[in-house]
Amino acid sequence: FAKFSSTLQQSGFTSSAHDSALFIQQSTKDIILVLLNVNDMIIIGSDIDGIFILMQDLNRHFEIKDLVTVSYFLGLEVSTTSNLLPHASLTYSKIASTPLEPNIRFTPPDGTPLRDPTLYCTLVGSLVDWHGDPTDRCSTTGF
């Protein structure tokens, strides 16, 4: 882990303050995230060229295999939804390191209810794949 962490830091990545296995490289317009778990790694981001360069650099130091797409990671099903951002009119949104105040707790009476929660429900439904009890909609993670 130390050698891998050092290699990423030499490539301009910083370790997340919240998770030592998450590495971030961010510019004013792009971001690349590297998430590690034992022998697995996910590299995602908006800078395709930067991801390609990173993979070439990592391949010089480590034996890696690019599986191109991922189906499961840490027991969670992963899928791509190419039309999610355009559907939510978020195509030209700007990256924010923390869009909400950290550690804030919301309760049901907080805020103003949405007039039409259809878009919200569609987006959340696209992000979360419920595998739990269909009567209480709890996922297998318990949330």
C-alpha positions as CSV (number, residue, x, y, z in Angstrom):
1,F,0.0,0.0,0.0
2,A,2.8,2.4,0.8
3,K,4.5,1.9,-2.6
4,F,1.1,2.3,-4.3
5,S,0.3,5.4,-2.3
6,S,3.7,6.9,-3.0
7,T,3.3,6.3,-6.8
8,L,-0.1,8.0,-6.8
9,Q,1.2,11.0,-4.9
10,Q,4.1,11.3,-7.4
11,S,1.4,11.4,-10.1
12,G,-0.4,14.4,-8.4
13,F,-3.0,12.5,-6.3
14,T,-3.8,13.3,-2.7
15,S,-5.2,10.9,-0.2
16,S,-8.7,11.6,1.0
17,A,-9.0,12.9,4.6
18,H,-12.0,10.6,5.0
19,D,-10.7,7.4,3.6
20,S,-7.0,6.5,3.2
21,A,-7.9,4.1,0.3
22,L,-9.4,6.9,-1.8
23,F,-7.0,9.1,-3.9
24,I,-8.1,12.3,-5.6
25,Q,-6.6,14.4,-8.4
26,Q,-8.6,17.5,-9.1
27,S,-8.2,20.5,-11.4
28,T,-10.6,23.3,-12.1
29,K,-12.5,21.3,-14.7
30,D,-11.7,17.6,-14.2
31,I,-11.4,15.0,-11.4
32,I,-10.0,11.5,-11.2
33,L,-10.7,9.2,-8.3
34,V,-8.8,6.0,-7.4
35,L,-10.4,3.7,-4.9
36,L,-8.5,0.7,-3.6
37,N,-9.7,-2.5,-1.9
38,V,-7.1,-5.2,-1.3
39,N,-6.4,-6.5,-4.8
40,D,-9.0,-4.4,-6.6
41,M,-9.0,-0.8,-7.8
42,I,-11.6,1.4,-9.5
43,I,-10.4,4.5,-11.4
44,I,-13.1,6.9,-12.4
45,G,-13.2,10.5,-13.5
46,S,-14.0,13.1,-16.1
47,D,-10.4,13.3,-17.5
48,I,-10.2,10.3,-19.9
49,D,-6.7,11.2,-21.1
50,G,-5.6,11.6,-17.5
51,I,-7.0,8.2,-16.6
52,F,-5.1,6.6,-19.6
53,I,-1.8,8.3,-18.5
54,L,-2.3,7.1,-14.9
55,M,-2.9,3.6,-16.0
56,Q,0.2,3.6,-18.1
57,D,2.2,5.0,-15.1
58,L,0.7,2.4,-12.7
59,N,1.5,-0.4,-15.2
60,R,5.2,0.6,-15.1
61,H,5.3,0.0,-11.4
62,F,2.7,-2.7,-10.8
63,E,1.2,-5.6,-12.7
64,I,-2.4,-4.4,-13.4
65,K,-5.2,-5.7,-15.6
66,D,-7.8,-3.3,-17.1
67,L,-11.2,-5.0,-16.9
68,V,-12.7,-1.9,-18.7
69,T,-16.0,-2.3,-17.0
70,V,-16.9,-3.3,-13.5
71,S,-20.0,-5.2,-12.4
72,Y,-19.4,-5.6,-8.6
73,F,-17.1,-3.8,-6.2
74,L,-17.2,-4.2,-2.4
75,G,-20.3,-6.3,-2.8
76,L,-22.2,-3.6,-4.5
77,E,-23.5,-3.9,-8.1
78,V,-22.1,-1.2,-10.3
79,S,-23.7,0.0,-13.5
80,T,-23.3,2.9,-15.9
81,T,-26.1,5.2,-16.7
82,S,-24.9,7.4,-19.6
83,N,-28.0,9.6,-19.6
84,L,-28.3,10.3,-15.9
85,L,-26.6,13.7,-15.9
86,P,-28.3,15.0,-19.0
87,H,-31.7,13.8,-17.7
88,A,-31.1,15.8,-14.5
89,S,-29.9,18.8,-16.4
90,L,-26.5,18.5,-14.7
91,T,-24.4,18.2,-17.8
92,Y,-22.6,21.5,-17.3
93,S,-22.5,21.5,-13.5
94,K,-19.3,22.5,-11.7
95,I,-17.5,20.2,-9.4
96,A,-17.6,21.1,-5.7
97,S,-15.4,19.4,-3.1
98,T,-18.2,19.4,-0.5
99,P,-21.6,20.5,-1.8
100,L,-23.1,20.3,1.7
101,E,-22.0,21.2,5.1
102,P,-20.0,18.2,6.5
103,N,-21.7,16.0,9.2
104,I,-25.1,17.8,8.8
105,R,-28.1,15.8,9.9
106,F,-31.5,16.4,8.3
107,T,-34.8,15.5,9.8
108,P,-38.1,15.1,8.0
109,P,-39.4,18.5,9.0
110,D,-36.3,20.3,7.6
111,G,-36.5,22.1,4.3
112,T,-39.3,22.5,1.8
113,P,-40.8,19.4,0.2
114,L,-40.5,19.1,-3.6
115,R,-43.6,20.0,-5.6
116,D,-42.9,17.1,-7.9
117,P,-40.5,14.5,-6.5
118,T,-40.6,12.5,-9.8
119,L,-37.1,13.6,-11.0
120,Y,-35.6,13.0,-7.6
121,C,-37.1,9.5,-7.3
122,T,-35.9,8.7,-10.9
123,L,-32.4,9.8,-10.1
124,V,-32.2,8.0,-6.8
125,G,-33.7,4.9,-8.4
126,S,-31.0,5.1,-11.1
127,L,-28.2,5.3,-8.4
128,V,-29.5,2.7,-6.0
129,D,-30.4,-0.9,-6.9
130,W,-32.7,-2.3,-4.2
131,H,-32.1,-6.0,-3.4
132,G,-33.8,-6.0,-0.1
133,D,-37.4,-6.6,1.1
134,P,-39.8,-5.0,-1.5
135,T,-42.2,-4.2,1.3
136,D,-39.9,-1.9,3.3
137,R,-37.5,-1.0,0.4
138,C,-34.5,-1.5,2.7
139,S,-31.4,-2.4,0.8
140,T,-29.1,-5.2,1.7
141,T,-26.8,-2.7,3.4
142,G,-29.6,-1.9,5.9
143,F,-30.4,1.7,4.7
